[in-house]
Amino acid sequence: MRDALVAAAFRLFLERGYEQTTVDDIVALAGVGRRSFFRYFPSKEDVVFPDHERCLADMTAFLAASGKEHEPVRRVCDAARLVLLMYAENPSFSVQRYRLTKQVPGLRAYELSVVWRYERALAEYLRGRFTGRPDGNLHADVIAAAVVAAHNNALRSWLRSAGQGDASTTVDHALGYVQSAFGAPPTAPTAPTAPTSTAATAATAGPAFPSLPMPPADEMPDDVVVVVSRRGAPLWRVVQEIETTLGRD
């Protein structure tokens, strides 16, 4: 029944438009009652994103099952790939949803709230792994934001191409920048060296946070926007600021 409601909803969204379609229209086409609809979806917006709750639960469980042997940055990159798999399970549906979301500001705001929940799940895991480190929480939040930005940049590129090509390759390439910037490098045996003074060590040590390597000029993304907004600003206002800045979709 859940799949039938989603199918009916998207058929009507495509035929009539999202705003012109009501919950009553959806249940009538699906042949069920309103109570059945709300048993599966709290709102009309939720029927557009029917799989995100499951994916968020899978991501949370994946991170909770992590052990100390898992390198933290690689682990959150792998967790982000679970979202990609969800989209890749049904490319045509994912592309339809992407196009619909671009047309409806309310759905964009809803999608941003979902993205924020994914980012929080990644950040909470990293905060736990970085407990006791200087700026551990800051480090965790920066990495979580970088993972989400890299993943979404690659995912949207794939969706804009109508789901053509290998989405995994595109996302792996993007997440590779995060891994190289923040992840632990492979360890290799080194020859013992003479002890050095604390001052000398501090003088030769690298920065606390590694620099993100710049991609080649022909690979520079053309749709990355950073928006600064006051704490507590309504989500619709943030979306409006993004749309104004982009001046397009």
Protein Blocks (a to p, Z undefined) as FASTA:
>chain_A
ZZmmmmmmmmmmmmnopklpcfklmmmmnopafklmmmmmmbfklmmmmmlmmmmmmmmm
mmmmpcfklcfklmmmmmmmmmmmmmmmmmmlmmmmmmmmmmmmklmmmmmmmmmmmmmm
mmmmmmmmmgoiahklmmmmmmmmmmmmmmmmmmmmmmmnnopajfklmmmmmmmmmmmm
mmccddddddddddddfklmmmmpccfbdcdddddfklccfkbccddddehiafklmmmm
mmmmnopZZ
